[in-house]
Amino acid sequence: MFLVGFSMVDVAGATILTAALHRSQITLFLSSPAFVWIGRRSYGLYLWHYPIMLVGLLYFKIPQGILLTVIEVLAAFILASLSYRFIEGPLLKRRYARPLVDAVTSRSA
């Protein structure tokens, strides 16, 4: 089961990457505002999902299932949005967060 599932994820990822290299409907779909919004918060989602999952399973008496999953996903999006707005966003706007190319070219000018 795991082998088939992982293989399907690999094939789907390769298909999306290949389509993203060419201007197509998939490229337009993935560059929609909703996907850009999720993409900007994806690191926060990655960081927050596991602690939220543990808290949901260990501290709340909600049985595993759809309700718990929906609550965890909503909590992950809320915390990821808050951390993006108040932590990641301000840090990315700081001077030292400029890309290395910009920093090197501005020093040599």
The first five atom37 places (N, CA, C, CB, O) and aatype in JSON, in Angstrom:
{
  "aatype": [12, 13, 10, 19, 7, 13, 15, 12, 19, 3, 19, 0, 7, 0, 16, 9, 10, 16, 0, 0, 10, 8, 1, 15, 5, 9, 16, 10, 13, 10, 15, 15, 14, 0, 13, 19, 17, 9, 7, 1, 1, 15, 18, 7, 10, 18, 10, 17, 8, 18, 14, 9, 12, 10, 19, 7, 10, 10, 18, 13, 11, 9, 14, 5, 7, 9, 10, 10, 16, 19, 9, 6, 19, 10, 0, 0, 13, 9, 10, 0, 15, 10, 15, 18, 1, 13, 9, 6, 7, 14, 10, 10, 11, 1, 1, 18, 0, 1, 14, 10, 19, 3, 0, 19, 16, 15, 1, 15, 0],
  "atom_mask": [
    [1, 1, 1, 1, 1],
    [1, 1, 1, 1, 1],
    [1, 1, 1, 1, 1],
    [1, 1, 1, 1, 1],
    [1, 1, 1, 0, 1],
    [1, 1, 1, 1, 1],
    [1, 1, 1, 1, 1],
    [1, 1, 1, 1, 1],
    [1, 1, 1, 1, 1],
    [1, 1, 1, 1, 1],
    [1, 1, 1, 1, 1],
    [1, 1, 1, 1, 1],
    [1, 1, 1, 0, 1],
    [1, 1, 1, 1, 1],
    [1, 1, 1, 1, 1],
    [1, 1, 1, 1, 1],
    [1, 1, 1, 1, 1],
    [1, 1, 1, 1, 1],
    [1, 1, 1, 1, 1],
    [1, 1, 1, 1, 1],
    [1, 1, 1, 1, 1],
    [1, 1, 1, 1, 1],
    [1, 1, 1, 1, 1],
    [1, 1, 1, 1, 1],
    [1, 1, 1, 1, 1],
    [1, 1, 1, 1, 1],
    [1, 1, 1, 1, 1],
    [1, 1, 1, 1, 1],
    [1, 1, 1, 1, 1],
    [1, 1, 1, 1, 1],
    [1, 1, 1, 1, 1],
    [1, 1, 1, 1, 1],
    [1, 1, 1, 1, 1],
    [1, 1, 1, 1, 1],
    [1, 1, 1, 1, 1],
    [1, 1, 1, 1, 1],
    [1, 1, 1, 1, 1],
    [1, 1, 1, 1, 1],
    [1, 1, 1, 0, 1],
    [1, 1, 1, 1, 1],
    [1, 1, 1, 1, 1],
    [1, 1, 1, 1, 1],
    [1, 1, 1, 1, 1],
    [1, 1, 1, 0, 1],
    [1, 1, 1, 1, 1],
    [1, 1, 1, 1, 1],
    [1, 1, 1, 1, 1],
    [1, 1, 1, 1, 1],
    [1, 1, 1, 1, 1],
    [1, 1, 1, 1, 1],
    [1, 1, 1, 1, 1],
    [1, 1, 1, 1, 1],
    [1, 1, 1, 1, 1],
    [1, 1, 1, 1, 1],
    [1, 1, 1, 1, 1],
    [1, 1, 1, 0, 1],
    [1, 1, 1, 1, 1],
    [1, 1, 1, 1, 1],
    [1, 1, 1, 1, 1],
    [1, 1, 1, 1, 1],
    [1, 1, 1, 1, 1],
    [1, 1, 1, 1, 1],
    [1, 1, 1, 1, 1],
    [1, 1, 1, 1, 1],
    [1, 1, 1, 0, 1],
    [1, 1, 1, 1, 1],
    [1, 1, 1, 1, 1],
    [1, 1, 1, 1, 1],
    [1, 1, 1, 1, 1],
    [1, 1, 1, 1, 1],
    [1, 1, 1, 1, 1],
    [1, 1, 1, 1, 1],
    [1, 1, 1, 1, 1],
    [1, 1, 1, 1, 1],
    [1, 1, 1, 1, 1],
    [1, 1, 1, 1, 1],
    [1, 1, 1, 1, 1],
    [1, 1, 1, 1, 1],
    [1, 1, 1, 1, 1],
    [1, 1, 1, 1, 1],
    [1, 1, 1, 1, 1],
    [1, 1, 1, 1, 1],
    [1, 1, 1, 1, 1],
    [1, 1, 1, 1, 1],
    [1, 1, 1, 1, 1],
    [1, 1, 1, 1, 1],
    [1, 1, 1, 1, 1],
    [1, 1, 1, 1, 1],
    [1, 1, 1, 0, 1],
    [1, 1, 1, 1, 1],
    [1, 1, 1, 1, 1],
    [1, 1, 1, 1, 1],
    [1, 1, 1, 1, 1],
    [1, 1, 1, 1, 1],
    [1, 1, 1, 1, 1],
    [1, 1, 1, 1, 1],
    [1, 1, 1, 1, 1],
    [1, 1, 1, 1, 1],
    [1, 1, 1, 1, 1],
    [1, 1, 1, 1, 1],
    [1, 1, 1, 1, 1],
    [1, 1, 1, 1, 1],
    [1, 1, 1, 1, 1],
    [1, 1, 1, 1, 1],
    [1, 1, 1, 1, 1],
    [1, 1, 1, 1, 1],
    [1, 1, 1, 1, 1],
    [1, 1, 1, 1, 1],
    [1, 1, 1, 1, 1]
  ],
  "atom_positions": [
    [[0.82, -1.2, 0.0], [0.0, 0.0, 0.0], [0.86, 1.26, 0.0], [-0.93, 0.0, 1.2], [0.62, 2.18, -0.77]],
    [[1.88, 1.28, 0.88], [2.72, 2.46, 0.95], [3.5, 2.67, -0.35], [3.68, 2.36, 2.12], [3.67, 3.8, -0.8]],
    [[3.97, 1.58, -0.94], [4.73, 1.68, -2.17], [3.9, 2.3, -3.28], [5.23, 0.3, -2.6], [4.38, 3.18, -4.01]],
    [[2.67, 1.87, -3.42], [1.79, 2.41, -4.46], [1.47, 3.87, -4.16], [0.48, 1.58, -4.55], [1.49, 4.7, -5.07]],
    [[1.17, 4.2, -2.91], [0.85, 5.57, -2.54], [2.01, 6.52, -2.78], [0.0, 0.0, 0.0], [1.83, 7.6, -3.33]],
    [[3.2, 6.11, -2.36], [4.38, 6.96, -2.59], [4.67, 7.11, -4.07], [5.59, 6.38, -1.88], [5.05, 8.19, -4.52]],
    [[4.49, 6.05, -4.84], [4.72, 6.13, -6.28], [3.74, 7.09, -6.93], [4.61, 4.74, -6.92], [4.11, 7.85, -7.83]],
    [[2.48, 7.06, -6.49], [1.49, 7.97, -7.06], [1.83, 9.42, -6.73], [0.09, 7.62, -6.55], [1.66, 10.31, -7.57]],
    [[2.3, 9.67, -5.52], [2.71, 11.03, -5.15], [3.9, 11.47, -5.99], [3.06, 11.11, -3.64], [3.94, 12.62, -6.43]],
    [[4.85, 10.59, -6.22], [6.01, 10.92, -7.05], [5.6, 11.25, -8.48], [7.0, 9.77, -7.05], [6.08, 12.23, -9.06]],
    [[4.74, 10.44, -9.04], [4.28, 10.68, -10.41], [3.5, 12.0, -10.49], [3.41, 9.51, -10.91], [3.68, 12.77, -11.43]],
    [[2.64, 12.24, -9.52], [1.86, 13.49, -9.52], [2.79, 14.7, -9.38], [0.83, 13.47, -8.38], [2.59, 15.71, -10.05]],
    [[3.78, 14.6, -8.52], [4.74, 15.7, -8.36], [5.53, 15.96, -9.63], [0.0, 0.0, 0.0], [5.72, 17.11, -10.02]],
    [[5.99, 14.91, -10.27], [6.73, 15.06, -11.52], [5.85, 15.66, -12.61], [7.29, 13.71, -11.98], [6.31, 16.48, -13.4]],
    [[4.59, 15.26, -12.65], [3.67, 15.81, -13.64], [3.44, 17.3, -13.42], [2.33, 15.06, -13.6], [3.44, 18.08, -14.36]],
    [[3.26, 17.68, -12.17], [3.04, 19.1, -11.86], [4.29, 19.91, -12.19], [2.67, 19.28, -10.37], [4.17, 20.99, -12.77]],
    [[5.47, 19.41, -11.85], [6.69, 20.14, -12.17], [6.9, 20.28, -13.67], [7.9, 19.45, -11.55], [7.3, 21.34, -14.15]],
    [[6.63, 19.22, -14.4], [6.77, 19.28, -15.85], [5.78, 20.28, -16.44], [6.55, 17.89, -16.47], [6.14, 21.06, -17.33]],
    [[4.56, 20.26, -15.97], [3.56, 21.2, -16.47], [3.9, 22.63, -16.08], [2.18, 20.83, -15.94], [3.59, 23.57, -16.82]],
    [[4.53, 22.81, -14.94], [4.87, 24.16, -14.48], [5.95, 24.79, -15.35], [5.33, 24.13, -13.03], [6.04, 26.01, -15.44]],
    [[6.77, 23.96, -15.98], [7.82, 24.49, -16.85], [7.26, 25.03, -18.16], [8.85, 23.4, -17.14], [7.91, 25.85, -18.82]],
    [[6.09, 24.6, -18.54], [5.45, 25.06, -19.76], [4.2, 25.86, -19.39], [5.09, 23.87, -20.69], [3.51, 25.54, -18.42]],
    [[3.92, 26.87, -20.16], [2.73, 27.68, -19.9], [1.5, 26.85, -20.27], [2.76, 29.03, -20.72], [1.28, 26.55, -21.44]],
    [[0.73, 26.47, -19.28], [-0.42, 25.61, -19.52], [-1.53, 25.97, -18.55], [-0.04, 24.13, -19.39], [-1.4, 26.89, -17.74]],
    [[-2.62, 25.23, -18.64], [-3.73, 25.44, -17.73], [-3.33, 25.13, -16.29], [-4.92, 24.57, -18.14], [-3.79, 25.79, -15.35]],
    [[-2.47, 24.13, -16.12], [-2.02, 23.79, -14.77], [-1.21, 24.92, -14.18], [-1.19, 22.49, -14.78], [-1.34, 25.24, -12.99]],
    [[-0.36, 25.55, -15.0], [0.43, 26.68, -14.53], [-0.47, 27.83, -14.1], [1.41, 27.16, -15.62], [-0.26, 28.43, -13.05]],
    [[-1.47, 28.11, -14.91], [-2.4, 29.18, -14.56], [-3.18, 28.83, -13.3], [-3.37, 29.44, -15.7], [-3.43, 29.7, -12.46]],
    [[-3.56, 27.57, -13.16], [-4.3, 27.13, -11.98], [-3.44, 27.24, -10.72], [-4.79, 25.68, -12.16], [-3.91, 27.72, -9.69]],
    [[-2.17, 26.79, -10.81], [-1.3, 26.82, -9.64], [-0.82, 28.23, -9.29], [-0.1, 25.93, -9.88], [-0.38, 28.47, -8.17]],
    [[-0.92, 29.16, -10.23], [-0.52, 30.54, -9.93], [-1.72, 31.4, -9.54], [0.19, 31.15, -11.13], [-1.62, 32.62, -9.49]],
    [[-2.84, 30.76, -9.27], [-4.02, 31.51, -8.82], [-3.75, 32.08, -7.42], [-5.29, 30.59, -8.8], [-2.91, 31.56, -6.69]],
    [[-4.46, 33.14, -7.06], [-4.21, 33.77, -5.76], [-4.34, 32.83, -4.56], [-5.16, 34.92, -5.58], [-3.61, 32.96, -3.58]],
    [[-5.26, 31.88, -4.63], [-5.43, 30.96, -3.5], [-4.19, 30.09, -3.31], [-6.67, 30.07, -3.72], [-3.74, 29.9, -2.18]],
    [[-3.64, 29.57, -4.41], [-2.45, 28.73, -4.29], [-1.22, 29.56, -3.91], [-2.2, 27.99, -5.6], [-0.35, 29.07, -3.19]],
    [[-1.13, 30.78, -4.38], [-0.02, 31.66, -3.99], [-0.11, 31.95, -2.49], [-0.03, 32.99, -4.81], [0.91, 31.94, -1.79]],
    [[-1.31, 32.2, -2.0], [-1.52, 32.47, -0.57], [-1.1, 31.26, 0.26], [-3.01, 32.82, -0.29], [-0.4, 31.41, 1.26]],
    [[-1.52, 30.07, -0.15], [-1.13, 28.85, 0.56], [0.38, 28.63, 0.47], [-1.88, 27.63, 0.0], [1.01, 28.25, 1.45]],
    [[0.94, 28.87, -0.7], [2.38, 28.68, -0.89], [3.21, 29.58, 0.01], [0.0, 0.0, 0.0], [4.25, 29.15, 0.52]],
    [[2.77, 30.79, 0.21], [3.51, 31.7, 1.08], [3.45, 31.27, 2.54], [2.97, 33.12, 0.94], [4.34, 31.6, 3.32]],
    [[2.45, 30.54, 2.9], [2.3, 30.08, 4.28], [2.65, 28.61, 4.45], [0.89, 30.31, 4.74], [2.45, 28.04, 5.52]],
    [[3.18, 27.99, 3.41], [3.44, 26.55, 3.45], [4.47, 26.16, 4.5], [3.89, 26.07, 2.1], [4.35, 25.1, 5.11]],
    [[5.48, 26.99, 4.72], [6.47, 26.66, 5.73], [5.84, 26.66, 7.12], [7.65, 27.65, 5.67], [6.11, 25.78, 7.94]],
    [[4.99, 27.66, 7.38], [4.28, 27.7, 8.65], [3.34, 26.51, 8.81], [0.0, 0.0, 0.0], [3.22, 25.95, 9.9]],
    [[2.68, 26.12, 7.73], [1.82, 24.93, 7.78], [2.65, 23.71, 8.11], [1.08, 24.72, 6.45], [2.24, 22.86, 8.91]],
    [[3.82, 23.62, 7.5], [4.71, 22.49, 7.77], [5.14, 22.48, 9.24], [5.94, 22.56, 6.86], [5.16, 21.42, 9.87]],
    [[5.48, 23.63, 9.78], [5.93, 23.69, 11.17], [4.82, 23.45, 12.18], [6.56, 25.03, 11.45], [5.05, 22.82, 13.21]],
    [[3.62, 23.93, 11.9], [2.54, 23.88, 12.88], [1.71, 22.61, 12.84], [1.65, 25.04, 12.67], [1.08, 22.27, 13.84]],
    [[1.69, 21.89, 11.72], [0.74, 20.79, 11.62], [0.99, 19.67, 12.63], [0.78, 20.21, 10.23], [0.04, 19.12, 13.17]],
    [[2.23, 19.35, 12.89], [2.5, 18.23, 13.79], [2.19, 18.55, 15.25], [3.96, 17.81, 13.66], [1.53, 17.76, 15.91]],
    [[2.64, 19.71, 15.78], [2.24, 20.03, 17.16], [0.72, 20.12, 17.34], [2.88, 21.35, 17.59], [0.19, 19.71, 18.36]],
    [[0.03, 20.66, 16.34], [-1.42, 20.75, 16.43], [-2.03, 19.35, 16.43], [-1.99, 21.58, 15.27], [-2.98, 19.08, 17.17]],
    [[-1.5, 18.48, 15.61], [-2.0, 17.11, 15.56], [-1.8, 16.42, 16.9], [-1.31, 16.32, 14.44], [-2.69, 15.71, 17.38]],
    [[-0.64, 16.61, 17.51], [-0.4, 15.99, 18.81], [-1.31, 16.53, 19.89], [1.04, 16.19, 19.22], [-1.84, 15.77, 20.7]],
    [[-1.5, 17.84, 19.9], [-2.39, 18.44, 20.89], [-3.82, 17.92, 20.68], [-2.36, 19.99, 20.8], [-4.51, 17.6, 21.65]],
    [[-4.24, 17.83, 19.43], [-5.58, 17.33, 19.15], [-5.78, 15.89, 19.61], [0.0, 0.0, 0.0], [-6.85, 15.54, 20.1]],
    [[-4.76, 15.08, 19.44], [-4.89, 13.67, 19.82], [-4.72, 13.44, 21.31], [-3.88, 12.85, 19.06], [-5.4, 12.6, 21.89]],
    [[-3.82, 14.19, 21.94], [-3.48, 13.91, 23.33], [-4.34, 14.65, 24.35], [-2.06, 14.25, 23.56], [-4.6, 14.12, 25.43]],
    [[-4.78, 15.87, 24.03], [-5.42, 16.69, 25.05], [-6.92, 16.87, 24.88], [-4.79, 18.01, 25.07], [-7.62, 17.21, 25.84]],
    [[-7.42, 16.66, 23.68], [-8.86, 16.82, 23.47], [-9.5, 15.46, 23.3], [-9.15, 17.72, 22.24], [-8.9, 14.56, 22.71]],
    [[-10.67, 15.32, 23.79], [-11.36, 14.03, 23.74], [-12.24, 13.91, 22.49], [-12.2, 13.85, 25.01], [-13.33, 13.33, 22.55]],
    [[-11.77, 14.45, 21.39], [-12.5, 14.33, 20.14], [-12.03, 13.06, 19.45], [-12.29, 15.59, 19.23], [-10.83, 12.87, 19.28]],
    [[-12.94, 12.19, 19.07], [-12.5, 10.95, 18.4], [-11.85, 11.25, 17.05], [-13.69, 10.0, 18.21], [-12.21, 12.22, 16.38]],
    [[-10.9, 10.42, 16.68], [-10.24, 10.6, 15.41], [-11.26, 10.47, 14.29], [-9.1, 9.57, 15.23], [-12.14, 9.61, 14.33]],
    [[-11.13, 11.32, 13.31], [-12.05, 11.3, 12.19], [-12.09, 12.64, 11.49], [0.0, 0.0, 0.0], [-11.17, 13.45, 11.62]],
    [[-13.15, 12.85, 10.77], [-13.29, 14.06, 9.96], [-13.3, 15.32, 10.81], [-14.56, 13.98, 9.12], [-12.63, 16.3, 10.47]],
    [[-14.04, 15.33, 11.9], [-14.14, 16.53, 12.74], [-12.78, 16.95, 13.27], [-15.11, 16.29, 13.9], [-12.41, 18.12, 13.2]],
    [[-12.03, 16.0, 13.81], [-10.69, 16.31, 14.33], [-9.78, 16.81, 13.22], [-10.08, 15.08, 15.0], [-9.01, 17.75, 13.43]],
    [[-9.85, 16.2, 12.06], [-9.02, 16.61, 10.94], [-9.35, 18.03, 10.49], [-9.19, 15.65, 9.77], [-8.44, 18.83, 10.24]],
    [[-10.63, 18.36, 10.4], [-11.04, 19.71, 9.99], [-10.56, 20.74, 11.02], [-12.57, 19.78, 9.83], [-10.05, 21.79, 10.64]],
    [[-10.72, 20.44, 12.29], [-10.27, 21.36, 13.34], [-8.76, 21.56, 13.26], [-10.67, 20.83, 14.74], [-8.28, 22.68, 13.38]],
    [[-8.01, 20.48, 13.07], [-6.55, 20.58, 12.99], [-6.11, 21.38, 11.77], [-5.93, 19.2, 12.96], [-5.18, 22.18, 11.86]],
    [[-6.74, 21.16, 10.63], [-6.38, 21.89, 9.41], [-6.68, 23.38, 9.59], [-7.14, 21.33, 8.17], [-5.85, 24.22, 9.23]],
    [[-7.84, 23.7, 10.13], [-8.17, 25.11, 10.37], [-7.19, 25.75, 11.35], [-9.6, 25.24, 10.9], [-6.74, 26.87, 11.13]],
    [[-6.86, 25.05, 12.43], [-5.9, 25.58, 13.4], [-4.53, 25.78, 12.76], [-5.78, 24.64, 14.62], [-3.85, 26.77, 13.04]],
    [[-4.11, 24.84, 11.92], [-2.81, 24.97, 11.25], [-2.8, 26.19, 10.33], [-2.48, 23.7, 10.45], [-1.81, 26.93, 10.3]],
    [[-3.88, 26.41, 9.58], [-3.94, 27.58, 8.7], [-3.96, 28.87, 9.5], [-5.18, 27.5, 7.8], [-3.33, 29.85, 9.11]],
    [[-4.68, 28.89, 10.61], [-4.73, 30.1, 11.44], [-3.36, 30.41, 12.01], [-5.76, 29.95, 12.57], [-2.89, 31.55, 11.91]],
    [[-2.7, 29.42, 12.6], [-1.38, 29.66, 13.19], [-0.33, 29.97, 12.12], [-0.94, 28.45, 14.0], [0.55, 30.8, 12.35]],
    [[-0.42, 29.32, 10.96], [0.52, 29.6, 9.88], [0.33, 31.03, 9.37], [0.34, 28.6, 8.72], [1.31, 31.71, 9.07]],
    [[-0.92, 31.48, 9.27], [-1.18, 32.86, 8.84], [-0.66, 33.87, 9.85], [-2.68, 33.07, 8.62], [-0.07, 34.88, 9.48]],
    [[-0.88, 33.59, 11.12], [-0.38, 34.49, 12.16], [1.14, 34.54, 12.18], [-0.9, 34.07, 13.53], [1.73, 35.61, 12.29]],
    [[1.78, 33.39, 12.07], [3.25, 33.38, 12.08], [3.81, 34.02, 10.82], [3.77, 31.96, 12.22], [4.87, 34.64, 10.87]],
    [[3.11, 33.88, 9.7], [3.57, 34.53, 8.47], [3.46, 36.05, 8.61], [2.76, 34.05, 7.24], [4.37, 36.79, 8.24]],
    [[2.34, 36.49, 9.15], [2.13, 37.93, 9.26], [3.05, 38.6, 10.29], [0.69, 38.21, 9.63], [3.58, 39.68, 10.04]],
    [[3.24, 37.96, 11.42], [3.96, 38.62, 12.51], [5.41, 38.18, 12.67], [3.24, 38.37, 13.79], [6.18, 38.86, 13.35]],
    [[5.8, 37.08, 12.06], [7.19, 36.62, 12.19], [7.89, 36.59, 10.84], [7.24, 35.22, 12.84], [8.88, 37.3, 10.63]],
    [[7.38, 35.77, 9.91], [8.05, 35.61, 8.63], [8.04, 36.9, 7.81], [7.41, 34.5, 7.84], [9.08, 37.32, 7.29]],
    [[6.86, 37.53, 7.69], [6.75, 38.73, 6.88], [7.7, 39.84, 7.32], [0.0, 0.0, 0.0], [8.45, 40.36, 6.49]],
    [[7.68, 40.23, 8.59], [8.63, 41.27, 9.03], [10.09, 40.88, 8.83], [8.4, 41.59, 10.48], [10.91, 41.73, 8.48]],
    [[10.42, 39.61, 9.05], [11.81, 39.2, 8.84], [12.2, 39.24, 7.36], [12.02, 37.8, 9.38], [13.34, 39.58, 7.04]],
    [[11.28, 38.91, 6.49], [11.58, 38.96, 5.06], [11.73, 40.4, 4.56], [10.49, 38.24, 4.27], [12.41, 40.64, 3.56]],
    [[11.1, 41.35, 5.23], [11.19, 42.75, 4.82], [12.45, 43.44, 5.34], [9.96, 43.51, 5.31], [12.79, 44.54, 4.9]],
    [[13.14, 42.8, 6.26], [14.33, 43.42, 6.83], [15.44, 43.48, 5.8], [14.8, 42.65, 8.08], [15.43, 42.74, 4.82]],
    [[16.37, 44.34, 6.01], [17.45, 44.57, 5.06], [18.3, 43.33, 4.84], [18.32, 45.71, 5.54], [18.71, 43.07, 3.71]],
    [[18.59, 42.57, 5.88], [19.46, 41.41, 5.73], [18.77, 40.24, 5.06], [19.97, 40.99, 7.07], [19.42, 39.22, 4.81]],
    [[17.51, 40.35, 4.76], [16.79, 39.26, 4.1], [16.8, 39.4, 2.59], [15.36, 39.19, 4.61], [16.16, 38.62, 1.88]],
    [[17.52, 40.42, 2.07], [17.58, 40.59, 0.62], [18.29, 39.4, -0.01], [18.31, 41.9, 0.26], [19.12, 38.75, 0.63]],
    [[17.97, 39.11, -1.25], [18.69, 38.03, -1.93], [20.18, 38.35, -2.02], [18.11, 37.81, -3.34], [20.56, 39.52, -2.08]],
    [[20.99, 37.34, -2.03], [22.44, 37.5, -2.05], [22.9, 38.28, -3.27], [23.13, 36.14, -2.02], [23.83, 39.08, -3.17]],
    [[22.29, 38.08, -4.4], [22.67, 38.81, -5.64], [22.49, 40.29, -5.45], [21.83, 38.33, -6.85], [23.36, 41.07, -5.83]],
    [[21.37, 40.72, -4.86], [21.13, 42.14, -4.63], [22.16, 42.71, -3.65], [19.71, 42.37, -4.11], [22.65, 43.82, -3.84]],
    [[22.47, 41.95, -2.61], [23.42, 42.43, -1.62], [24.81, 42.6, -2.23], [23.48, 41.46, -0.43], [25.49, 43.58, -1.94]],
    [[25.23, 41.67, -3.07], [26.56, 41.74, -3.69], [26.62, 42.88, -4.7], [26.92, 40.41, -4.38], [27.6, 43.62, -4.73]],
    [[25.59, 43.03, -5.54], [25.63, 44.08, -6.55], [25.52, 45.47, -5.94], [24.51, 43.88, -7.55], [26.08, 46.42, -6.49]],
    [[24.81, 45.62, -4.82], [24.7, 46.95, -4.21], [26.0, 47.35, -3.52], [23.55, 46.98, -3.21], [26.29, 48.54, -3.41]],
    [[26.79, 46.39, -3.06], [28.07, 46.71, -2.43], [29.13, 47.09, -3.46], [28.56, 45.52, -1.6], [29.98, 47.94, -3.21]],
    [[29.07, 46.46, -4.62], [30.1, 46.72, -5.62], [29.82, 48.01, -6.38], [30.19, 45.54, -6.6], [30.72, 48.53, -7.05]],
    [[28.63, 48.54, -6.3], [28.28, 49.76, -7.05], [28.79, 50.99, -6.36], [26.77, 49.87, -7.24], [28.59, 52.1, -6.85]]
  ]
}
